[in-house]
Amino acid sequence: MPVRLKKFIGAILLIILVVVYASLATAYATLHLADASGWVHLVYFLVTGFLWVVPAMLLIRWMEAKPKKG
């Protein structure tokens, strides 16, 4: 796969990942944590704020991988 195409696809997937992940994390918090204390909200959003980095990191690693010869 050409490098430019790979990076374009990766960028689109990264945008989709962030939008979907943020929407789901916020929807869950709205539905299940409405009556929770501020500390629970803080911990939840800290954890979910960093958790999206794992799939994004894997996606970026895929985008930056050198093409295989052969």
Distance bins in CASP14 RR format, pairs under 12 A and 6 or more apart:
PFRMAT RR
TARGET T0000
AUTHOR 0000-0000-0000
RMODE 2
METHOD distances of the structure
MODEL  1
1 7 0 0 0 0 0 1 0 0 0 0 0
1 8 0 0 0 0 0 1 0 0 0 0 0
1 9 0 0 0 0 1 0 0 0 0 0 0
1 10 0 0 0 0 0 1 0 0 0 0 0
1 62 0 0 0 0 0 1 0 0 0 0 0
1 63 0 0 0 0 0 1 0 0 0 0 0
1 65 0 0 0 0 0 1 0 0 0 0 0
1 66 0 0 0 0 0 1 0 0 0 0 0
1 67 1 0 0 1 0 0 0 0 0 0 0
1 68 0 0 0 0 1 0 0 0 0 0 0
2 8 0 0 0 0 1 0 0 0 0 0 0
2 9 0 0 0 0 0 1 0 0 0 0 0
2 67 1 0 0 1 0 0 0 0 0 0 0
3 9 0 0 0 0 0 1 0 0 0 0 0
3 10 0 0 0 0 0 1 0 0 0 0 0
3 62 0 0 0 0 0 1 0 0 0 0 0
3 63 0 0 0 0 1 0 0 0 0 0 0
3 64 0 0 0 0 1 0 0 0 0 0 0
3 65 0 0 0 0 1 0 0 0 0 0 0
3 66 0 0 0 0 1 0 0 0 0 0 0
3 67 1 0 0 1 0 0 0 0 0 0 0
3 68 0 0 0 0 0 1 0 0 0 0 0
4 10 0 0 0 0 0 1 0 0 0 0 0
4 11 0 0 0 0 0 1 0 0 0 0 0
4 63 0 0 0 0 0 1 0 0 0 0 0
4 67 0 0 0 0 0 1 0 0 0 0 0
5 11 0 0 0 0 0 1 0 0 0 0 0
5 12 0 0 0 0 0 1 0 0 0 0 0
5 63 0 0 0 0 0 1 0 0 0 0 0
5 67 0 0 0 0 0 1 0 0 0 0 0
6 12 0 0 0 0 0 1 0 0 0 0 0
6 13 0 0 0 0 0 1 0 0 0 0 0
6 59 0 0 0 0 0 1 0 0 0 0 0
6 60 0 0 0 0 0 1 0 0 0 0 0
6 61 0 0 0 0 0 1 0 0 0 0 0
6 62 1 0 0 1 0 0 0 0 0 0 0
6 63 1 0 1 0 0 0 0 0 0 0 0
6 64 0 0 0 0 1 0 0 0 0 0 0
6 65 0 0 0 0 1 0 0 0 0 0 0
6 66 0 0 0 0 0 1 0 0 0 0 0
6 67 1 0 0 1 0 0 0 0 0 0 0
6 68 0 0 0 0 0 1 0 0 0 0 0
7 13 0 0 0 0 0 1 0 0 0 0 0
7 14 0 0 0 0 0 1 0 0 0 0 0
7 59 0 0 0 0 0 1 0 0 0 0 0
7 60 0 0 0 0 1 0 0 0 0 0 0
7 62 0 0 0 0 0 1 0 0 0 0 0
7 63 1 0 1 0 0 0 0 0 0 0 0
7 64 0 0 0 0 1 0 0 0 0 0 0
7 65 0 0 0 0 0 1 0 0 0 0 0
7 67 0 0 0 0 0 1 0 0 0 0 0
8 14 0 0 0 0 0 1 0 0 0 0 0
8 15 0 0 0 0 0 1 0 0 0 0 0
8 63 0 0 0 0 1 0 0 0 0 0 0
9 15 0 0 0 0 0 1 0 0 0 0 0
9 16 0 0 0 0 0 1 0 0 0 0 0
9 59 0 0 0 0 1 0 0 0 0 0 0
9 62 0 0 0 0 1 0 0 0 0 0 0
9 63 0 0 0 0 1 0 0 0 0 0 0
10 16 0 0 0 0 1 0 0 0 0 0 0
10 17 0 0 0 0 1 0 0 0 0 0 0
10 18 0 0 0 0 0 1 0 0 0 0 0
10 55 0 0 0 0 0 1 0 0 0 0 0
10 56 0 0 0 0 0 1 0 0 0 0 0
10 58 0 0 0 0 0 1 0 0 0 0 0
10 59 1 0 1 0 0 0 0 0 0 0 0
10 60 0 0 0 0 1 0 0 0 0 0 0
10 61 0 0 0 0 0 1 0 0 0 0 0
10 62 1 0 0 1 0 0 0 0 0 0 0
10 63 1 0 1 0 0 0 0 0 0 0 0
10 64 0 0 0 0 0 1 0 0 0 0 0
10 65 0 0 0 0 0 1 0 0 0 0 0
11 17 0 0 0 0 0 1 0 0 0 0 0
11 18 0 0 0 0 0 1 0 0 0 0 0
11 56 0 0 0 0 0 1 0 0 0 0 0
11 59 0 0 0 0 1 0 0 0 0 0 0
11 60 0 0 0 0 1 0 0 0 0 0 0
11 62 0 0 0 0 0 1 0 0 0 0 0
11 63 1 0 0 1 0 0 0 0 0 0 0
11 64 0 0 0 0 0 1 0 0 0 0 0
12 18 0 0 0 0 0 1 0 0 0 0 0
12 19 0 0 0 0 0 1 0 0 0 0 0
12 59 0 0 0 0 0 1 0 0 0 0 0
12 63 0 0 0 0 0 1 0 0 0 0 0
13 19 0 0 0 0 0 1 0 0 0 0 0
13 20 0 0 0 0 0 1 0 0 0 0 0
13 21 0 0 0 0 0 1 0 0 0 0 0
13 55 0 0 0 0 1 0 0 0 0 0 0
13 56 0 0 0 0 1 0 0 0 0 0 0
13 58 0 0 0 0 0 1 0 0 0 0 0
13 59 1 0 1 0 0 0 0 0 0 0 0
13 60 0 0 0 0 0 1 0 0 0 0 0
13 62 0 0 0 0 1 0 0 0 0 0 0
13 63 0 0 0 0 1 0 0 0 0 0 0
14 20 0 0 0 0 0 1 0 0 0 0 0
14 21 0 0 0 0 0 1 0 0 0 0 0
14 52 0 0 0 0 0 1 0 0 0 0 0
14 53 0 0 0 0 0 1 0 0 0 0 0
14 55 0 0 0 0 1 0 0 0 0 0 0
14 56 1 0 0 1 0 0 0 0 0 0 0
14 57 0 0 0 0 0 1 0 0 0 0 0
14 58 0 0 0 0 0 1 0 0 0 0 0
14 59 1 0 1 0 0 0 0 0 0 0 0
14 60 1 0 0 1 0 0 0 0 0 0 0
14 61 0 0 0 0 0 1 0 0 0 0 0
14 62 0 0 0 0 0 1 0 0 0 0 0
14 63 0 0 0 0 1 0 0 0 0 0 0
15 21 0 0 0 0 0 1 0 0 0 0 0
15 22 0 0 0 0 0 1 0 0 0 0 0
15 56 0 0 0 0 0 1 0 0 0 0 0
15 59 0 0 0 0 0 1 0 0 0 0 0
16 22 0 0 0 0 0 1 0 0 0 0 0
16 23 0 0 0 0 0 1 0 0 0 0 0
16 52 0 0 0 0 0 1 0 0 0 0 0
16 55 0 0 0 0 0 1 0 0 0 0 0
16 56 0 0 0 0 0 1 0 0 0 0 0
16 59 0 0 0 0 0 1 0 0 0 0 0
17 23 0 0 0 0 0 1 0 0 0 0 0
17 24 0 0 0 0 0 1 0 0 0 0 0
17 25 0 0 0 0 0 1 0 0 0 0 0
17 51 0 0 0 0 0 1 0 0 0 0 0
17 52 1 0 0 1 0 0 0 0 0 0 0
17 53 0 0 0 0 0 1 0 0 0 0 0
17 54 0 0 0 0 0 1 0 0 0 0 0
17 55 1 0 0 1 0 0 0 0 0 0 0
17 56 1 0 0 1 0 0 0 0 0 0 0
17 57 0 0 0 0 0 1 0 0 0 0 0
17 58 0 0 0 0 0 1 0 0 0 0 0
17 59 1 0 0 1 0 0 0 0 0 0 0
17 60 0 0 0 0 0 1 0 0 0 0 0
18 24 0 0 0 0 0 1 0 0 0 0 0
18 25 0 0 0 0 0 1 0 0 0 0 0
18 49 0 0 0 0 0 1 0 0 0 0 0
18 52 1 0 0 1 0 0 0 0 0 0 0
18 53 0 0 0 0 0 1 0 0 0 0 0
18 55 0 0 0 0 1 0 0 0 0 0 0
18 56 1 0 0 1 0 0 0 0 0 0 0
18 59 0 0 0 0 0 1 0 0 0 0 0
19 25 0 0 0 0 0 1 0 0 0 0 0
19 26 0 0 0 0 0 1 0 0 0 0 0
19 52 0 0 0 0 0 1 0 0 0 0 0
20 26 0 0 0 0 0 1 0 0 0 0 0
20 27 0 0 0 0 0 1 0 0 0 0 0
20 52 0 0 0 0 1 0 0 0 0 0 0
20 55 0 0 0 0 0 1 0 0 0 0 0
20 56 0 0 0 0 0 1 0 0 0 0 0
21 27 0 0 0 0 0 1 0 0 0 0 0
21 28 0 0 0 0 0 1 0 0 0 0 0
21 48 0 0 0 0 1 0 0 0 0 0 0
21 49 0 0 0 0 1 0 0 0 0 0 0
21 50 0 0 0 0 0 1 0 0 0 0 0
21 51 0 0 0 0 1 0 0 0 0 0 0
21 52 1 0 1 0 0 0 0 0 0 0 0
21 53 0 0 0 0 0 1 0 0 0 0 0
21 54 0 0 0 0 0 1 0 0 0 0 0
21 55 1 0 0 1 0 0 0 0 0 0 0
21 56 0 0 0 0 1 0 0 0 0 0 0
21 59 0 0 0 0 0 1 0 0 0 0 0
22 28 0 0 0 0 0 1 0 0 0 0 0
22 29 0 0 0 0 0 1 0 0 0 0 0
22 45 0 0 0 0 0 1 0 0 0 0 0
22 48 0 0 0 0 1 0 0 0 0 0 0
22 49 0 0 0 0 1 0 0 0 0 0 0
22 51 0 0 0 0 0 1 0 0 0 0 0
22 52 1 0 0 1 0 0 0 0 0 0 0
22 56 0 0 0 0 0 1 0 0 0 0 0
23 29 0 0 0 0 0 1 0 0 0 0 0
23 30 0 0 0 0 0 1 0 0 0 0 0
23 48 0 0 0 0 0 1 0 0 0 0 0
23 52 0 0 0 0 0 1 0 0 0 0 0
24 30 0 0 0 0 0 1 0 0 0 0 0
24 31 0 0 0 0 0 1 0 0 0 0 0
24 32 0 0 0 0 0 1 0 0 0 0 0
24 48 0 0 0 0 1 0 0 0 0 0 0
24 51 0 0 0 0 0 1 0 0 0 0 0
24 52 0 0 0 0 0 1 0 0 0 0 0
25 31 0 0 0 0 0 1 0 0 0 0 0
25 32 0 0 0 0 0 1 0 0 0 0 0
25 33 0 0 0 0 0 1 0 0 0 0 0
25 41 0 0 0 0 0 1 0 0 0 0 0
25 44 0 0 0 0 1 0 0 0 0 0 0
25 45 1 0 0 1 0 0 0 0 0 0 0
25 46 0 0 0 0 0 1 0 0 0 0 0
25 47 0 0 0 0 1 0 0 0 0 0 0
25 48 1 0 1 0 0 0 0 0 0 0 0
25 49 1 0 0 1 0 0 0 0 0 0 0
25 50 0 0 0 0 0 1 0 0 0 0 0
25 51 0 0 0 0 1 0 0 0 0 0 0
25 52 1 0 0 1 0 0 0 0 0 0 0
26 32 0 0 0 0 0 1 0 0 0 0 0
26 33 0 0 0 0 0 1 0 0 0 0 0
26 34 0 0 0 0 0 1 0 0 0 0 0
26 41 0 0 0 0 0 1 0 0 0 0 0
26 44 0 0 0 0 0 1 0 0 0 0 0
26 45 0 0 0 0 1 0 0 0 0 0 0
26 48 0 0 0 0 1 0 0 0 0 0 0
26 49 0 0 0 0 0 1 0 0 0 0 0
27 33 0 0 0 0 0 1 0 0 0 0 0
27 34 0 0 0 0 0 1 0 0 0 0 0
27 48 0 0 0 0 0 1 0 0 0 0 0
28 34 0 0 0 0 0 1 0 0 0 0 0
28 36 0 0 0 0 0 1 0 0 0 0 0
28 41 0 0 0 0 0 1 0 0 0 0 0
28 44 0 0 0 0 1 0 0 0 0 0 0
28 45 0 0 0 0 0 1 0 0 0 0 0
28 47 0 0 0 0 0 1 0 0 0 0 0
28 48 0 0 0 0 1 0 0 0 0 0 0
28 51 0 0 0 0 0 1 0 0 0 0 0
29 35 0 0 0 0 0 1 0 0 0 0 0
29 36 0 0 0 0 1 0 0 0 0 0 0
29 38 0 0 0 0 0 1 0 0 0 0 0
29 40 0 0 0 0 1 0 0 0 0 0 0
29 41 1 0 0 1 0 0 0 0 0 0 0
29 42 0 0 0 0 0 1 0 0 0 0 0
29 43 0 0 0 0 0 1 0 0 0 0 0
29 44 1 0 1 0 0 0 0 0 0 0 0
29 45 1 0 0 1 0 0 0 0 0 0 0
29 47 0 0 0 0 0 1 0 0 0 0 0
29 48 1 0 0 1 0 0 0 0 0 0 0
29 49 0 0 0 0 0 1 0 0 0 0 0
30 36 0 0 0 0 0 1 0 0 0 0 0
30 41 0 0 0 0 0 1 0 0 0 0 0
30 44 0 0 0 0 0 1 0 0 0 0 0
30 45 0 0 0 0 0 1 0 0 0 0 0
32 40 0 0 0 0 0 1 0 0 0 0 0
32 41 0 0 0 0 0 1 0 0 0 0 0
32 44 0 0 0 0 1 0 0 0 0 0 0
33 39 0 0 0 0 0 1 0 0 0 0 0
33 40 1 0 0 1 0 0 0 0 0 0 0
33 41 1 0 0 1 0 0 0 0 0 0 0
33 42 0 0 0 0 0 1 0 0 0 0 0
33 43 0 0 0 0 0 1 0 0 0 0 0
33 44 1 0 0 1 0 0 0 0 0 0 0
33 45 0 0 0 0 1 0 0 0 0 0 0
33 48 0 0 0 0 0 1 0 0 0 0 0
34 40 0 0 0 0 0 1 0 0 0 0 0
34 41 0 0 0 0 1 0 0 0 0 0 0
34 44 0 0 0 0 0 1 0 0 0 0 0
35 41 0 0 0 0 0 1 0 0 0 0 0
36 42 0 0 0 0 0 1 0 0 0 0 0
36 43 0 0 0 0 1 0 0 0 0 0 0
36 44 1 0 0 1 0 0 0 0 0 0 0
36 45 0 0 0 0 0 1 0 0 0 0 0
37 43 0 0 0 0 1 0 0 0 0 0 0
37 44 0 0 0 0 0 1 0 0 0 0 0
38 44 0 0 0 0 1 0 0 0 0 0 0
38 45 0 0 0 0 1 0 0 0 0 0 0
38 46 0 0 0 0 0 1 0 0 0 0 0
39 45 0 0 0 0 0 1 0 0 0 0 0
39 46 0 0 0 0 0 1 0 0 0 0 0
40 46 0 0 0 0 0 1 0 0 0 0 0
40 47 0 0 0 0 0 1 0 0 0 0 0
41 47 0 0 0 0 0 1 0 0 0 0 0
41 48 0 0 0 0 0 1 0 0 0 0 0
42 48 0 0 0 0 0 1 0 0 0 0 0
42 49 0 0 0 0 0 1 0 0 0 0 0
43 49 0 0 0 0 0 1 0 0 0 0 0
43 50 0 0 0 0 0 1 0 0 0 0 0
44 50 0 0 0 0 0 1 0 0 0 0 0
44 51 0 0 0 0 0 1 0 0 0 0 0
45 51 0 0 0 0 0 1 0 0 0 0 0
45 52 0 0 0 0 0 1 0 0 0 0 0
47 53 0 0 0 0 0 1 0 0 0 0 0
47 54 0 0 0 0 0 1 0 0 0 0 0
48 54 0 0 0 0 0 1 0 0 0 0 0
49 56 0 0 0 0 0 1 0 0 0 0 0
50 56 0 0 0 0 0 1 0 0 0 0 0
50 57 0 0 0 0 0 1 0 0 0 0 0
51 57 0 0 0 0 0 1 0 0 0 0 0
52 58 0 0 0 0 0 1 0 0 0 0 0
52 59 0 0 0 0 0 1 0 0 0 0 0
53 59 0 0 0 0 0 1 0 0 0 0 0
53 60 0 0 0 0 1 0 0 0 0 0 0
53 61 0 0 0 0 0 1 0 0 0 0 0
54 60 0 0 0 0 0 1 0 0 0 0 0
54 61 0 0 0 0 0 1 0 0 0 0 0
55 61 0 0 0 0 0 1 0 0 0 0 0
55 62 0 0 0 0 0 1 0 0 0 0 0
56 62 0 0 0 0 0 1 0 0 0 0 0
56 63 0 0 0 0 0 1 0 0 0 0 0
57 63 0 0 0 0 0 1 0 0 0 0 0
57 64 0 0 0 0 0 1 0 0 0 0 0
58 64 0 0 0 0 0 1 0 0 0 0 0
58 65 0 0 0 0 0 1 0 0 0 0 0
59 65 0 0 0 0 0 1 0 0 0 0 0
END
